[in-house]
Every structure is written in structure tokens, then in C-alpha cells.
């Protein structure tokens, strides 16, 4: 009982950690770095054109 | 230390990785899929909600530098209130609507957060000092994307030419043909333009200021007050910029001068003009000075056939401060010419100076002055430059110069009298 319930808890904890904290943070960091990348490219290449 | 680190960080991570790297033993695939799917929706919804929250006016003006400066300025404009009841909020114009550029703009805001934390622009004075730089960033952005943010609402193809004045329709049509950027002409439509009060100070450095000597002619570099006597503090009028005066005497800090010009014999005759029948202002006198026989002497009278008005040739004897006079008027015309070209070519190819006559220029000029930001002195200088180089005088320069040389050679008058350039 001890062994199975503790590893069941571990699986729930792992899932929660990954989908509530880890992936959202990773996504925000990815989007931010994409934003920064675009900004820095604009610094080098000038502001975006039209169309 | 290392043991504690192993115990508290590395071991849990290891066991987490162990759990994650093998197939779930107790959680069903369905539970994992549903939980991940729902969390995905919640996250993306939350992300966009947060992004939208930073895209509201309330968020923008939550920072003092926006609330106290550009925000009140917007409130005086058509983008704040108008007959259609549609208004633009900060992000409508200042945040790109396309996702990639929007995210890039949000990241750029990290610089603004930095500025807010370290107080780069925490007073209205600091904001004014930075205004030109900040405005230039927005101008560069809107120039490059041809005012995309304006065109999200305004489109050339939906403009109703018939409802515009003929002049506006003409300008707008040629702008539409080239798909021109709106801010090429409409800078300052939603916020104050950066102050260019420094222009007239640039003028002071563009010409060399002379120390006036009795018996010589000088030009007024900046508009300056005139006085009836050497000690009076009460102003008797204003000398216009680039007006030629002949210095007749000097006293402590002031010079006595004689000005020659023409005025209309109507009203009190307060405005002295450069030439017969032409409205190029030399000076504006108070009623008292204009009607004093000691100040104004009438030399002759002539009727202008065009208007039927009688004009008087007059000399005006008054005093002014001995500062800001120059003997080099060509430097002033160069400055005016450059300013005219730079300011007016922002929106359109500026007309040849000699395209209009001297009496047409004031109306043309005053009709356009709202589109540029010139201080009062610069405005007056540019207008006078345009008038004196208009079709009225074009081609007669050589002649005028000849006359000038001749009168310089023959000292027939007791007093040097100001001659027209």
C-alpha cells in the first residue's frame, strides 16, 4: 500500500508540476525570447516595413 | 553544504525524472491527456488575457510619465472625442496589431520598465527633454510601416474626396497614389510636437552679432521691443525680424535708430511696411508712438491703384536695445532658406519662392504654419524671406544692389537711411 500509493502520489505530483508550472514557464520564456529576438533584429535591420 | 544540496535539490529532481521517464503505472492515458488539454486551454487563455490587459489604456497610464504628459495632450485632439464617437486608445496606435511585432513590442517595454524603476523619465521636465528622441522612435516606426496603425482605421480607398476641401482632396489624392505614410504630413496630430524653441537660438549662432556703431545700418536678428527714449521701460512697439535700421546715436545699452518704410493711411497707422503697397512688416508701433509727430515723419503720400488705399512714406525715430543686431543679413536668409526647405518638404515639394508675389505669401504661409512647429521669430523670418524673394522682387536684385552701391558712394544725405535689401 505504502509503495503503490506513494508512487501514485508521485505521478500526480509530477504531472501537476509539469503541466501547471514547467510547461507554462517554458512557453513564456520561449515567447519572450522570440520577442527579444525580433526586437534585436529590428535594431539591426530597422523597423518592420509595410504589407 | 554539498550533502544538503544533494538531499534537497538533486534527489527530488532525479526521482521526478524517474517518474516522468517511464510509462505511467497508475494514471490512465485519458487522465493525462484531458489534464494536459485543459491546462493548455487555461494557459493560452490566461496568456492572452494577460497580454490584452497590458494592451489597455488603463495599463499604459498607470505609469506617471504617460499619465501626466502624453495622455492629457491626447484629450485635446480629435482622436479623443469627435462627432462619430469612435476614439483611439494608446495601443491602437502604439502597439503593432500583428502578433510577432506585438510580442516584440512587449519585450521592448522591458526598457520602459527599466526606465520607470530607475527614474529615467520621472518628471515632466525630463520628459520634455526626451520628447524629440521618443517621438523620433515612433516616427521612424510609422514611416517604415507607412503608418500601418493609422491605416487600421483610416484607408485611402474609403476616403470621400467630394467632402474634402479642393486643396485637401488634391493633397490627399496624391498621397493616396503613393500610399504615403500619414505622419509624413500629420505629425503631432495626437500629441504635442517636440519643441523647436531652440531654432531662434540657432539663428543667433548662425549670424555674427555686431556691436552697433553710429552711422551704420544693421539688421534685427530677433524681434525686439522699441522705446520712445533712453530710459523708458514702456515698450513703444516691436521691430520685426530682419528689419534694416540705421543707427543714429548710442546711449547706455540702447541705440537710437531711424527706420524708413511705408504705412497705410488708415486707422492709427501702427504697422510700418518695407515697401509701397506691399505688406512686409518692418515694425509694429503702439498707438501713441504711431501718432507722435516726434517719432513718425511723413515724407510723401501715394495711392495704391490696386486697393485704392493711400500709403505714406515715413521715417520712424525710436530707440532699441543694442543687442541682437547684425550687419550680415545674408546669413539670416540662408538660415531662413534652409528652414523653409526642411520644414515644408516634410509634407510636399515646397513651391519655388518666386512662385507667389509678396502679398500672396502671408496667406499661403499662415495656412500651412499649423503643420509645422516653428517658434515665433523663425516664423516671421521665414515669411519675410519668402516675401522678399517672391516674384515681386525676383529679377530685380541686381538693380537693387546697384542702387545700394550708388547711394553708398554718394553721401548726399545727412542721416543714413535704411535701404531695402
Interface residues (C-beta under 8 A of the other chain):
Chain A: X4 X7 X8 X10 X11 X12 X13 X14 X15 X17 X18 X19 X20 X23 X24 X27 X28 X31 X32 X34 X35 X36 X38 X39 X42 X46 X47 X48 X49 X50
Chain B: X15 X16 X19 X20 X24 X25 X26 X27 X32 X35 X36 X39 X40 X43 X47 X96 X100 X101 X103 X104 X105 X106 X107 X108 X140 X141 X144 X145 X146 X148
